[in-house]
Amino acid sequence: MAMQAGAIAMTAIAVTISLLSLLILLLRRAKRDAEVLFAVVSGSLALSLMSPWMANVPEWIRWAVAVGGSATCNGFWLVSRALFRGDHGVRLRHVLLAAGVALLIALHRGTAMQANASPSMLMVAIDAMLTLTSTSLLALSFLEPLRGWSTKWAPAERRLRLSFMVVYGSSVLSTTLLGELAHAFPALAPWRAGVVALCASAMIVFTHLAFRHRRQVPAPANHRDRPTPSTQAPAPCEDDARLAALLRHQLEGLQVYREPHLKVAELAARLGTAEYRLSKLITRQLGERNFNQLLNRHRVAHACKLLAMPAGVDNILHISIESGFASLGPFNRAFKTIMGITPTEYRAACLKGEPPSIPNGELHGLRLGQADCR
C-alpha cells in the first residue's frame, strides 16, 4: 500500500513537471524547432502519465487522452534530432514517421481500453508493429549524440552528448527492465510506475538544461555538411564562391557566431578547408578586417534584434551571452564600436520608435555564384 501511494505521488510530481515544462516552452518568445517539439512531448507525456487514472471517466475522454499521449518516444526522437543536428535536423518525412507511430500508439491504447475485447489479428499486428517501431526510435534517439562525433568539438559539447546518452539510456533500460519484471511479478507494478515517473522527470529537467546550452552554443556542423572531394578541382573563383556559400550557411543558417569561443581554425575544419584559405576569403573577398570582426558584426546584429523586443524580455547580460559574447565587457565594446551607442541606449531608442540602423548581418562582397575573379 505504501509503495502504491509513493508511486502515485511520484506520478503526480512528474505530471506537474511535464505541465510546467509545457508552460515554460509555450511562454518562450523565440522558440527553436527542438523547443516546439519538446512542448508537444511534454504535454503528451503528462497525458500519458495520467492515463492510468482515467479508468472511471467517460470513454471519449479516455480516447482523447490516448491520442494526446501518443507523442512520447516518437516525439522525443524528433527532439533529439533537432537538439544534436540543429534546426534543420527534422524534415517532413521525420514528422510523418513520428505521426505514424503516434497513430499506432493511439490505436494500441484505445483497443487496450476495451477490457472484454478478445485479441484479433489486427490488434496483434498493431502490437507487433508498435514494438518494432518504438524500439527502433528509442535506439535512434540513444545513438543520435554519436552522429558525426569529433574530437575537435568543445569539451562542453562532448559532455552534453555523453550525459544525454547516460540519462536517456538508463531511463529506457530501467523502465523496460521493470516492465518485463512486472509482467512476471505483479507486486513490482507500483515500483515500475514510480520509476517511470522518476525517469520522465529526469529527462524533462535534463532536456531543459540541454536547451539552455544550445541557446548559447548551437549544434556543431556535421562532417557531412563539408564539401565532398571532387575528382576535378574547381576553378579558383568557383571554389571561393562555394566556400563563401558554406560560410554563409554556417553564419546565417547554423548561427555559429553564437559560440563564444569559436576560432577560425575550428570553423575552417568544419568547412573542410585550410585556415589560411578561410582567412584570405574573409579579409580579401568579404572585406572584413579579420575573423573576429566578422563574428562580432553578426553577434551585434543578433543582439540588436533581441534589444528591439519590448523592455524586460531579457537583461543586457543575457542578451550578450545569447549573441555569442563570453562576457559583458567585450559585448559593450563591440556594440559601441559597430553601432556608435551602447546596448542600453539602443534599447531606449527602440522603445521610442527610433531604432538606429542594424549593421549588415550578411556576408558581403562575395555571393554564391558571384565570385569576383578579377
N, C-alpha and C positions, 0 to 999 in steps of 0.2 A: 504493500500500500504506500509506504514511504517512497519507494522507487518510482511508483507511478506519479505521485504528487511532484517529485523532483523533475520528472520528465515533462510534466505539464508546465511547471514553472520555467524550465529551460526553453520549451517551445514558445511560451508567451514572450519571453525575452527576445528570442530570435525573430518572432513576428514583429515585435516593436522595432528592433534594429532594422529589419527589412523595410518597414514603412518609413522610418526616419531616413534611410538611405534614399528611398524613392523621393521623399520630400526635398531633401538636400539637392538632389540632381535636378529636380524639376525647377527649383528656385534659382539654379545657376544660370546666369545670363548667357554667357558664351559656352555652349556645350559642344564637345567633340563627339565624334562618332561613337567612341568607346563609352562615353558617359551616357549618351542617349540609349545605347543598347543595354547598359547596366541598369538604367532606370526601369526598363521593361523587365529585366531579370529580377530586380529587387521586388517589384510588385508581384510578379509571378511566383517568386519564392515565398512571399508572405501568404498568398492564396494556397500554395501547395502545402505549407506547414499547417494551415488552418483546416485543410480538408478532413482530417480525422475527427474534427469537432462538428462536422456537418451531418451527422447521422440522422438528426431529428428535424432537419429543415426541409422545406418543400423541394421537390425533385428538380425544379427549374433552377433553384439556387445552387444545388449540388452540381448540375451540369455547367452552370456559369463558372463555378469555382474550378471544375475540372478543365474547362477551356482556358480560363485565365491563368491557371497554374501549370500550363504546359510549355513554358519558355524558360526552363531551368538549365539543364545540362546543355541543351542545344543553343540556348541564348548565350550561355557563358562561353561556349566555343567561339561565337562571334565576338564577344568581348575580348577574349584572349588574342584573337587575330588583330583586332583594332589596337589593342594595347601594345603588342610587340611588332606590328607591321606599320603602324601609323594610320592616319585617317583614310587611306586608300586601301587598307588591308581587307575590307569587306566589300564584296561585289554583290550584284543582284543574284547571281547563281548561289552564293553562300546563304543569302537571306531566304531564297526559295527552298534550299535544302533544310535549313533550320525550321521553316514553316511546315514542311512535310513531316518532319519528326514531331513537331508540335501537334499536328493532326493525329498522328499515331498515339501520342501520349493521351490526348483528349479522348480518343475512341477507347483506348485501353481502360482509362479510369471510368469512363461512362459505362462501359459494359460491366466493370467490377462492381458498380453500384447496384446492379441487378442481382441481389443475393440468391434468388431462386433460379436464375438463368443457367441452363445446362451448357457446358462447353460446346462450341461449334467449331467447324473448320476455320471460319473467318476469325473467330476470337483467338484460336491457336496461332494462325498465320500472323495476326497483328502482334501478338505477344512475341513471336519469334523475330519479326522484323524490328520491333521496338528494341529488343535486347541487342540485336546486331548493330543497329544504327547508334543507339545510346552508348554502347561500349566503344564504338569507333570514335564518336565525338569526344568522349571522355579521354581516350588515348591521344587524340589530336590536340586537345586543349593542353594536356600534360606536356606534350613534345613541342608545342609552339615556341616556348622560350629558347629552344635549342636551334631554331632556324637561323642559318647564317652566322652561327657563333663565331666570334672573332676575339683573339687576344688583344686586339687594338681597342676594343671597347673600354670605356672608363670603368674602374672598379665598381662604382655605384650601379652601373648598368648590369654588370655581371651578377652582383649581389641581388639585385631586384629579380632577375630571371631565376637564379637558383632558389631564392626564397619562395618565389611563386611555385616552383616545382615541389618544394618540400611541403608547403602548406596545402596546396591543391592535392598532391599525391597522397599525403597522409589522410586528408579528409575523405577522399574517394575510397582509399583502401580500408579505412576503419569502418565507414558506413556499409560498404559492400560486405566485408567480412562479418560484421554483426548482423547484417540482414540475412545472410545464409545461416548463421548460427541460430537466429531467432526462429527460422522455419523448423529447425530440429528441436530447439529448446524454447518453447513459448515463454518461459519465465524471463528470457532475455529481451523480450519485446520492449518493455519500458526503457531498458538500457539503450537499445538502439534508437528509440525516439529521442532520448536525451542527447546522445552523441550526434545524431543528425542535426539537431538544433544548434549544438555547440559548434559543429563544423560549418554550418551555414553562417553563423555569426562571425566566425573567424575569417571566412572567405570574404564576407562583405567588408569587414574592417580592413583586411589586407588590400582589397581592391581599391578602396578609397585612398589608402596610403600610396598605392601604385599610381593612381591618378594624380596625386599631389606631386609625385616625382615627375610624371610625364608633362605636367604643366610647366615645369622648369626645364626639363631635358626631353626633347622629342625622341621618338624611337630612331635608332641609328639606321642608316640605309643598308640594305642587304647587298651582298656581292652580286646578286643577280641584276641589280639596278645599274651596275657598271657597264661600260661599253664592252661589247663582245669583240674579241680579236678578229680581225679580218685578214684574209689571205693577201689582200692588196691594200697597202696603206693609202688612206685618203689624201687628197691634196691638202696642203697646209691650211688654206682658208676654210675648206670644208671641215677639217679637223678642229679648227678653232671654233667654228660655228657649232659643231656638235658638242664640244666641251663647254661652250657658253650655255647651250641649252640644258646640259646636265647640271651645270652650276645654278642656273635659274630654277630648275626643279628642286634642287637641294635648299635653296634660299626661300623661294616663294611657295613651293609645294610642301616640303617637309619642315620648313622653318628652322633649319639647323642653327641660325643665328641666335636662337633662344638657349643654346647650350653655352653656359658661361665660360667654359674652359676649352672651347674648340680652337684647335691650332690648324694652321694652313697645311701642315704635313698630314694631319689626320683627315682633313677634307679631301686632299689630293688622293689619299689612299682609297677613300670611298668612291672617288670619281674614276679610279683606275688610271691615274696619270702621274707624272713626276711632279714633285713640289715646285721645281723651277718653272715648269710649263704653266702651272696654275698661277703662280705669282706673276709671270710675264703677261698672262691673259688679263689679270686683274689690273695691273698697272698700265700696260701699253694699249690694250684693246678697249678696256672698260673705263679707263681714265681715272681710276681710283689711286690715291696716294700710296696705299698699302692695304693688306688684307684686313687689318683691324678697322680701318676707316670704312671699308665695305660692310663689315659686320655692324659697326656702330650706326651707320646710316639706316640699315634695316631695323636695328633694335630701336632706334629713336622713332622711326616711322610707326613701328608696332606700339610703342609707348604712347604716341600721340593719339592713336585710336582708342586706347584704354582711358587716357586722360580726358578725352572728349565725352566720355559717358557721364551721366549725372553724378554730382558730388556724392561722395560716401560709398560709391561702388567698391573702390579699393583705395588703400592708402598708397602714398608715393613709394614706400619701400617695397610693398608687394608688387607694384607695377614694374619697378626696376628689375625685380627678380623674374617676373613673368616675361619680361622683354629680353632677358639673357645676360643682364649685368650681374656680376658676382657680389657687388655691394652698392651702397647708395652713393658714395663719393664719385666713383667713375661714371655712374649714370648721370649725376647732376652736371659734371664737367662736360661729358659728351653731348648732353642735351643742350646746354648753354652754347657750346661751340657750333652746333649744327643749326639750332633754332633761333639763337640770339637772345633767348629768355630762359628762365628756369622752368622746371616742370610745374611748380606751383603757379607761376604767372601764366603759363599756357592753359592750365585748367581754369583759372579765373577768367581768361579771355574767352574760353569756350562757353562758360556759363553766361557771359554777357552776349553771346551770339556773334562774337567777332574772333573766331579761331584763326591764328596765323596759318599760312600755307604749310602743309606737311611735306617734308623732304621726299623726293622721289624714292620709293621703296623698291623699285625695279631696276634690273640691270640696264645700263645704257651703253650706247656706243656700238656694241656687237649684239646682233639679234640672230636668232635661228635662221639660217639660210641667207643672212645678210652680212656675212663677214666682209670686213674691209681688207681686200687683198692687194691694196696698192703698195 
